[in-house]
């Protein structure tokens, strides 16, 4: 029998890795970055793909802790709450999911931290986690592109260009003033 009951789910067929042994895979923290929630409270495609990528990656780790992030947007409940519910529906044990907004090092977590988000968003997320003092790495993103149209995909990529230095400067300022 599989370590994770949802591994047999056909939505994951063909792209789930084989679970690693406990000696190969250390405990880890997977930070899942938020995305929009639909007006009816369901996860958007981007949010769902981020959670699926995190769950797929976490299946190969020994006892990962999932930290979905994201506040209430224009619609529905907070993104972190929607992601936590989706992780539970995928078979992730409730004690392995913490919908939090605080930084990990404030809680003394020293395990590797993985960022789970869309491919275009990964460089910024990993950079910000590292600037916050965490040993962060990228969780492999979902294989599907963020948008079907090429122009839309480039829009998302180019939007990151001004966001990376802006967010990095903001986080450095917060660290220098002792607020992070």
C-alpha positions as CSV (number, residue, x, y, z in Angstrom):
1,X,0.0,0.0,0.0
2,X,1.2,3.5,-0.8
3,X,2.5,5.9,1.9
4,X,0.0,8.5,0.7
5,X,-3.5,7.4,-0.2
6,X,-4.0,10.1,-2.8
7,X,-1.0,8.8,-4.9
8,X,-3.4,6.6,-6.7
9,X,-5.5,9.6,-7.8
10,X,-5.6,9.7,-11.6
11,X,-5.1,13.5,-11.6
12,X,-1.5,12.7,-10.6
13,X,-0.8,9.8,-12.9
14,X,2.4,10.0,-14.9
15,X,4.1,12.8,-13.0
16,X,4.4,11.7,-9.4
17,X,7.9,10.7,-8.2
18,X,8.4,7.5,-6.3
19,X,8.6,8.2,-2.6
20,X,12.1,8.4,-1.2
21,X,13.2,6.3,1.8
22,X,13.4,8.0,5.1
23,X,17.2,7.9,5.0
24,X,17.2,9.8,1.6
25,X,14.6,12.5,2.3
26,X,15.0,14.8,5.3
27,X,12.0,16.4,6.9
28,X,11.2,19.7,5.2
29,X,8.9,22.7,5.0
30,X,7.0,23.5,1.8
31,X,5.8,27.1,1.6
32,X,2.9,27.3,-0.9
33,X,2.4,30.8,-2.2
34,X,-1.2,32.0,-2.7
35,X,-3.1,32.7,-5.8
36,X,-6.7,33.8,-6.5
37,X,-9.8,32.2,-5.1
38,X,-12.9,32.1,-7.3
39,X,-16.0,34.0,-6.3
40,X,-17.7,30.7,-5.3
41,X,-14.8,29.9,-3.0
42,X,-13.1,27.3,-5.2
43,X,-9.4,27.5,-5.9
44,X,-8.3,29.1,-9.2
45,X,-6.4,27.0,-11.7
46,X,-3.1,28.6,-10.5
47,X,-3.8,28.0,-6.9
48,X,-4.8,24.4,-7.6
49,X,-1.7,23.7,-9.6
50,X,0.5,25.2,-6.9
51,X,-1.1,22.9,-4.3
52,X,-0.8,19.8,-6.6
53,X,2.9,20.6,-7.2
54,X,3.5,20.9,-3.5
55,X,1.7,17.7,-2.7
56,X,3.4,15.8,-5.5
57,X,6.8,17.0,-4.2
58,X,6.0,16.5,-0.6
59,X,5.0,12.9,-1.3
60,X,8.7,12.2,-1.8
61,X,9.8,13.7,1.5
62,X,9.7,12.3,5.0
63,X,7.1,14.0,7.1
64,X,7.0,17.4,5.3
65,X,5.2,20.4,6.9
66,X,3.0,22.3,4.4
67,X,2.6,26.1,5.0
68,X,0.0,27.6,2.6
69,X,0.1,31.4,2.6
70,X,-2.2,34.0,1.4
71,X,-4.8,36.3,2.8
72,X,-8.4,37.0,1.8
73,X,-8.5,38.4,-1.8
74,X,-11.4,39.9,-3.7
75,X,-13.5,36.7,-3.4
76,X,-14.1,33.9,-1.0
77,X,-12.1,32.7,2.0
78,X,-8.4,33.4,2.5
79,X,-6.1,31.7,0.0
80,X,-4.3,29.8,2.8
81,X,-7.6,28.3,4.0
82,X,-8.6,27.1,0.6
83,X,-5.1,25.6,0.0
84,X,-5.2,23.8,3.4
85,X,-8.6,22.3,2.6
86,X,-7.3,21.1,-0.8
87,X,-4.2,19.5,0.8
88,X,-6.5,17.7,3.2
89,X,-8.7,16.5,0.4
90,X,-5.6,15.2,-1.4
91,X,-4.9,13.0,1.7
92,X,-2.3,15.1,3.5
93,X,-2.6,14.6,7.2
94,X,-4.1,17.7,8.9
95,X,-1.2,17.8,11.4
96,X,1.1,18.3,8.4
97,X,-0.7,21.5,7.2
98,X,-0.4,24.9,9.0
99,X,-2.0,27.9,7.4
100,X,0.3,30.6,8.8
101,X,1.5,34.0,7.9
102,X,4.5,34.2,10.3
103,X,8.1,33.5,9.3
104,X,9.4,30.1,10.0
105,X,12.5,31.0,11.9
106,X,10.4,32.8,14.5
107,X,9.1,29.3,15.3
108,X,12.5,27.7,15.4
109,X,12.0,25.6,12.2
110,X,15.4,24.8,10.8
111,X,14.4,22.1,8.2
112,X,14.9,22.9,4.5
113,X,12.2,25.2,3.1
114,X,10.8,24.7,-0.3
115,X,8.8,27.3,-2.2
116,X,5.8,25.9,-4.2
117,X,4.4,28.3,-6.7
118,X,4.0,28.9,-10.4
119,X,7.2,28.6,-12.5
120,X,7.3,32.3,-13.4
121,X,7.0,33.2,-9.6
122,X,9.6,30.8,-8.2
123,X,12.7,33.1,-8.5
124,X,11.1,35.9,-6.5
125,X,9.7,33.6,-3.9
126,X,12.9,31.7,-3.3
127,X,14.8,35.0,-3.2
128,X,12.4,36.5,-0.6
129,X,12.6,33.4,1.6
130,X,16.4,33.5,1.5
131,X,16.4,37.3,2.2
132,X,14.2,36.4,5.2
133,X,17.0,34.2,6.5
134,X,15.7,30.8,5.5
135,X,17.5,28.1,3.6
136,X,15.0,28.1,0.7
137,X,14.9,26.1,-2.5
138,X,12.4,25.7,-5.3
139,X,9.7,23.0,-5.3
140,X,9.3,21.7,-8.9
141,X,6.3,23.6,-10.3
142,X,3.3,22.1,-12.0
143,X,4.2,21.2,-15.6
144,X,1.3,23.1,-17.2
145,X,2.0,26.7,-18.1
146,X,0.4,29.5,-16.1
147,X,-1.7,30.6,-19.1
148,X,-2.6,29.0,-22.4
149,X,-1.8,32.0,-24.6
150,X,1.9,32.9,-25.1
151,X,1.2,36.6,-24.7
152,X,-0.4,36.0,-21.3
153,X,2.5,33.8,-20.2
154,X,4.9,36.6,-21.1
155,X,2.8,39.1,-19.2
156,X,3.2,37.1,-16.0
157,X,6.9,36.7,-16.6
158,X,7.5,40.3,-17.3
159,X,5.4,41.4,-14.4
160,X,8.0,39.8,-12.1
161,X,10.8,42.0,-13.4
162,X,9.9,45.1,-11.4
163,X,8.4,43.0,-8.5
164,X,11.7,41.2,-7.8
165,X,13.8,44.3,-6.9
166,X,10.9,46.1,-5.2
167,X,10.0,43.2,-2.9
168,X,13.7,42.4,-2.3
169,X,14.4,46.0,-1.2
170,X,11.3,46.0,1.0
171,X,12.3,42.8,2.7
172,X,15.9,44.0,3.2
173,X,14.5,47.2,4.7
174,X,12.3,45.2,7.1
175,X,15.3,43.1,8.1
176,X,17.5,46.2,8.7
177,X,14.8,47.7,11.0
178,X,14.4,44.4,12.9
179,X,10.8,43.8,11.8
180,X,11.7,40.5,10.0
